[in-house]
């Protein structure tokens, strides 16, 4: 039987011509958690170092020989690739007394060696004397088979077939069990963490592998954004609209009116040139859609990752004051200028939100096509500050079938992990999951906001934004955020205490 490596060499020439168009990024908000928050450090994403560096004496960067296909017994299934993971042992009390292991899942981005610096996990590890393990998601960053680039993976119809959430969860299961055996930590309880897509993985891991993970903290995990579980008019863009409307009614109305004004001017003979000059775009606009996508992504970004430095109020204050002029577009431009805080003096790159990471653009594009079918669209509500946009599953399927010659599976996530009637189902067999959300985050519209049982709990804050609770703590963190994290620690402490009581009885 031909191996995958030989198949790749045989097929890559043909596939190069078959997929001659580079995958483009549709205008949609990204799920990404911690790394998305710090995406302004774009130099981080330009190149990957393959050296095994240790940036902290208590942090080890390691590579596990991961199985390519966990669910098959064909010859190629036994092929392995190096999967990156990291261990942070500064606070670990050790395996002898069964101190816990906290596992942070990777999501749709590379895991850099300084990942630990952006996480709350070191603080949590200090409280519990826990070992922290960070596992990079397969096919992102350094964890790719055959030394292939993401572009090559997406073009290869065989290799990309193993690029899915179920394989990623099995990867983590294998690494965790390997580490527990290696560290003689058989009875050290494991709690899994992450946010956004990674948060979904954490909650699904607890349900799929309860014998491995004692519990899960799933931050800003939109697990209900599948298979018509939420109504489109009350989804992501509903929250974005409310965030801006709460900041300023006038700002909301200005943004709502701006789309028609952009199209009106753009349809005139010299309209695109006018808009290019008005918004100081780095390249000449060829269509109004480019400018509208740029603005829409900016509003999405500032709502999703709202903080004291960048939030809807800052944009709205600039729009309402109209320092750049009193007409609609001048006020919108003032909002753009405020968002970038004057850092872009010469021009604005309309691809700013798209070129955040080639890894993410290409990789999650494929995941969206295959299984992560999330209808994040604007809906048809007249109250929205965005132009209406319906979601057609037929059009979605045809779009991705044309692009990859693969038919998306819109019902697979709920088939594999559940979701419908979640309270009715999970309170009978699920346990030990924290779903945390901030209601300023547009993805909270598809998050779990009510307790499903005594141990599957929802913690949310009205002021919080995307994944805020799993970011590293700051001295000036507001009291509500401190209290949210305190509650998470209390719940996890209860899990671990009960586990140790049961373990004592078992060992006795």
Secondary structure, DSSP 8 states (H G I E B T S, - for coil): ---HHHHHHHHHHHHHHHT-S-----S------HHHHTTT-GGGGS----S---SSTTEEEEEEEEES-TT--SGGGG-EEEEEEEEE-TT---TTTT--EEEEE--SS---TTGGGGBSHHHHHHHHT-EEEEE--TTSTT--GGG--HHHHHH-TTGGGG-SHHHHHHHHHHHHHHHHHHTT-TT--EEEEEETHHHHHHHHHHHH-TTT-SEEEEET--TTSSTT-S-GGGSHHHHHHHHHHHH-HHHHHHHHHHHHHHHHHHTSTTHHHHHHHHTTBSS--S-HHHHHHHHHHHHHHHHHT--SSS-HHHHHHHHHHTTT-SSHHHHHHHHHHHHTTT--SS-B-TTTTTTT-HHHHHHHHHHHHHT-------BS-TT-SS--B---HHHHHHHHHHHHS----TTHHHHHH--TTHHHHHHHH---EEEEEETTSGGGGGS--S-SSSSEEEEEESS--TTGGGB---TT--HHHHHHHHHHHHHHHHHHHHHHHHHHHHH-
